Amino acid sequence: MNNKMKIIPVFVPHVGCPNDCVFCNQKKITGVGDVLVNSGYVTDIIEECRKTIKADTLVQLAFFGGSFTAIDSGLQEELLRVGKYYKDLGVVQSIRCSTRPDAINNDILKLQKKYGMDIIELGIQSLDDEVLKLSNRGHTKTDSENASRLIKEHGFALGHQVMPGLPGSTIQKDIDTCRLSISMKPDMVRIYPTLIIKDTDLIQMYNEGRYHPLTLTEAVEICAYMCSMYSLNGIKVIRMGLQNTATVNDDEDVVAGPFHPAFGQLVEERIYLASVISMLKGIDLREKNITVVSDKRLVSSIVGQKKSNINELKERFSIKNISFQDSCDENIIEIFHEQHKLGSFNKYEIYNNYLQFKRGEQCI
């Protein structure tokens, strides 16, 4: 059995959404325009995807883009029936949906359970009521707490989606959201720094100077902090930053904000850099050559895009040259000057190293 999961995404833009959030244009984000959402729509997507899926691959059907559990119950049942049909056939092994915290109750969850739903992701975005109001979310922190509790009580896997950098938010409010989210014990989380997308109310706020998006550097740092906090609490971070699509990119529908096609990689690179800096701090490395010994799969995260991490290390410590050597231990990163070992760290320690690094700098 191939353990890598294949996702069949079914986008239902704005279906079920009771209001328009200031940052949201689901048609732009998903790349899906006006579609007739019904059982045939879902069946066609699954059958098309089946053509490219190997027989031994784990498959997950995912209803993304709208507020799935806010859809008319008759339409929900129609769509879920298709998912359960393919799940019973063994074509699909699990089903997931994304929805709003105020679209969860006992009856809704019983319907999801009846048709084989496995994972429910909540777009909590923020756990600060002022931020939620300014973003026109239409729900409260209490809604997110209650929905999270009910989802876990009914035996579903719980996902959270959070958005640092929303109107009215601050670094501290984003960190507080992360901490409160962790206390609700989600199984997984997605972190989406706020972007300004075409045809949203956030554009007007931006143009009038009422909203200032995070810079790319700021977004990377806050996401690195949040990712580290979630990871240390056993919560899997399954995505950071919007997926790059044909329209969601710097040249099309993103008007402003910290968009990068490899945003998650930037965050990982920043976390690794903090570990290396922490290990080398206090060592005189002026004009010395050092060698990093690590699994070759980690080299890109240590080097950084366009050698950004290497350049920062050279400048910070006045290092003459940094070279790499493949390690026989895929989990350990070691640094040497000639034959002298300067230090090492386990790749699972990087999140704690990052938090200690930031606290030491008193930046967050």
C-alpha angles and dihedrals in degrees: 000000000000104000095200110106120233114207121212102200119207108189117204102178114204093343105144097005109137095200143008115260113217092244099042134104104148093184090061096040095049097035088231119123128192109335134170103241111209141118092284091055091054094043092051092052093049094047092048092050092047089067091068100038120097117232096246096049123115109237130201125192110214127192104206138167105042139049097278099188091048091062117109105282092237092056091043090055092047092053094041091051089062091050093050091048091058092040091054089049090054093241090113122038099188142011129214136181138184123222148149125282092236091055095068128095138137095273093049091050092048088055091051091049092050091059099042104262110169108176129034118191118200121209094218090155093177136007094211113098094210091054091047091051094049089050092050091234094152094217136081140228088258090057089056092049094049094045092049091051093049094048092054093043090056091053101252125137107252125223128187127204115200131184118204116198100039120154110289094014128124134192089262093050090050091051090048089052089053093050093048090046090053090052089060089058102228116187093222141005141202120208116205116179108216115266129187106239126190118267096024132120089241090073092064091047089050094047091049092050093246093118131042116189124219115267116241090254092050092048093050092051097048091045091049089053093047093044090052092049093049093045094050088054093054095254114136117230102214098178142010119192130006117296114258109248136169089275106023101078141097095278101046130031103354104093096179142337138080100316119157126161090227099035095143090054090053090054093049091049091053092051092051092047091055090054093051093046091049091051095049097042112123095016118118104235100158111150092349129136115230132190124213113208112199145130107288090237090066097049096089091053091051095044096046128211112308086004090289094151093045091050092049092049092049092050096043096048101023089239115177099210140352120206133176135229127188115249129218089216111069093197103050128076114197131183124206138184104206102312095334115103110224096187147300142219137194116246088235089060095061095094094053089043090054095051092048090048093053093045089051090053090045088222096130 
